[in-house]
Amino acid sequence: MVTVRVVMDLQCPACKAFETANGKVLENAVRDGTAAVEYSVITFLDRASTTEYSSRAGNAAFCVANSGVDDYQAWLSDMFAEQPEEGGDGLPDSALIDIAESAGYTDSAVAQCITDRRYDTYLRTKTDEVLNSGVNSTPTVTVDGEQITDADTLMSPNGLAAVIDAAR
């Protein structure tokens, strides 16, 4: 099985472009058993909003993932579809909860986790670890440990499919 690791920030416009281009590729690869996908959500773009949106959205990522990963790809797609422009307020927690619920995360514990920012400290530590490991931009994508740097592969529709197929 191929291992794909995606380091992303939910405030990152390039991460949105990557997910738009390759989200279905990753979803299909997981569904058919050809790949395991690890999303490593970091939160270094709080400076790009006035309400720590990067951290709040990153916290929501952990809240929904810890509730179950079956609907995670749908949630991620919805989050990027609603991604606010950099420099503004970002979405309020109520919108983050609405997105989670519309993707199937209806347990009240998920909403409480988002409101309480349960993973805030963990995310700050994880972000520091990832950035100190040499990651200096998002998205950073690796397939079986090899970083994919070709922009066409990362940003073209279904561009990652050939890389996953070749690694099988």
Summary of the structure (lengths in Angstrom):
residues: 168
radius of gyration: 15.2
end to end distance: 6.6
largest distance: 43.4
contacts: 526
relative contact order: 0.22
helix: 54%
strand: 14%
